[in-house]
Amino acid sequence: MKIDKVSSGHVPQSSLQQASNKPLETPTRPAPVEPQVSVNTAAIEQAQKDMSSLPDVDMAKVDAIRNALHRGELSLDMKALSQAVMKFHTGRE
């Protein structure tokens, strides 16, 4: 099969317009199905209420660790800590 160049790039408009007697149909989507959840919502609500009353950070533990580091009871590997922080924040866990 041989394909020749068309002498002009113009395509007559009449050949592009094709009348259709059939009306356009809008696609119908099935109604969304609500997921069936069988959980104890009262237990979840109670747990959320209990959690909201707790502090975000346990400052007593923070103070205990800070004091232990200060007294030399714990050693801190700054290189390992910085690598762990970088892995966490760059998403390379």
C-alpha positions as CSV (number, residue, x, y, z in Angstrom):
1,M,0.0,0.0,0.0
2,K,1.4,3.3,-1.0
3,I,0.6,6.6,0.8
4,D,1.0,9.7,-1.2
5,K,1.1,13.3,0.1
6,V,-2.1,15.2,-0.2
7,S,-1.6,18.2,-2.4
8,S,-3.3,20.5,0.0
9,G,-3.8,20.2,3.7
10,H,-7.3,21.6,3.5
11,V,-10.1,19.1,4.1
12,P,-13.5,20.3,2.9
13,Q,-15.8,21.1,5.8
14,S,-18.7,19.2,4.2
15,S,-16.9,15.9,4.6
16,L,-16.4,16.5,8.3
17,Q,-20.0,17.3,9.1
18,Q,-22.0,14.1,9.3
19,A,-25.5,14.5,10.4
20,S,-26.8,11.9,12.8
21,N,-30.5,11.3,13.3
22,K,-29.9,9.4,16.5
23,P,-30.0,11.6,19.6
24,L,-27.0,11.5,21.9
25,E,-27.5,9.3,24.9
26,T,-26.2,10.3,28.3
27,P,-24.6,7.4,30.1
28,T,-26.3,6.3,33.2
29,R,-24.4,5.3,36.2
30,P,-25.6,2.8,38.7
31,A,-26.5,4.3,42.1
32,P,-23.5,4.2,44.5
33,V,-23.6,1.4,47.0
34,E,-23.1,2.4,50.6
35,P,-20.6,0.1,52.3
36,Q,-22.0,-2.0,55.1
37,V,-20.0,-1.2,58.3
38,S,-20.6,-3.4,61.2
39,V,-18.6,-1.8,64.1
40,N,-19.5,-0.8,67.5
41,T,-19.7,3.0,67.0
42,A,-20.3,3.6,70.7
43,A,-17.0,1.9,71.5
44,I,-15.2,4.1,68.9
45,E,-16.8,7.2,70.2
46,Q,-15.8,6.4,73.7
47,A,-12.2,5.6,72.6
48,Q,-12.0,8.9,70.8
49,K,-13.3,10.8,73.8
50,D,-10.7,9.0,76.0
51,M,-7.9,9.8,73.6
52,S,-8.9,13.5,73.4
53,S,-8.5,13.9,77.1
54,L,-4.9,12.5,76.9
55,P,-2.0,14.9,76.3
56,D,-0.2,14.7,73.0
57,V,3.2,14.2,74.7
58,D,3.9,12.4,78.0
59,M,6.0,15.1,79.6
60,A,6.9,13.0,82.6
61,K,8.6,10.5,80.3
62,V,10.3,13.3,78.4
63,D,11.7,14.7,81.7
64,A,12.8,11.2,82.8
65,I,14.7,10.6,79.6
66,R,16.2,14.1,79.6
67,N,17.4,13.6,83.2
68,A,18.8,10.2,82.4
69,L,20.8,11.6,79.5
70,H,22.0,14.5,81.7
71,R,23.2,12.0,84.4
72,G,24.9,9.9,81.7
73,E,22.7,6.9,82.3
74,L,21.7,6.8,78.7
75,S,24.0,7.4,75.7
76,L,22.8,9.1,72.6
77,D,24.2,8.2,69.2
78,M,23.7,11.5,67.3
79,K,24.6,9.9,64.0
80,A,22.1,7.1,64.3
81,L,19.4,9.6,65.4
82,S,20.1,12.0,62.5
83,Q,20.0,9.1,60.0
84,A,16.7,7.9,61.5
85,V,15.2,11.4,61.3
86,M,16.3,11.8,57.7
87,K,14.9,8.4,56.7
88,F,11.6,9.2,58.3
89,H,11.2,12.7,56.8
90,T,12.4,11.7,53.3
91,G,10.2,8.6,53.1
92,R,13.0,6.1,52.8
93,E,12.1,3.8,55.5
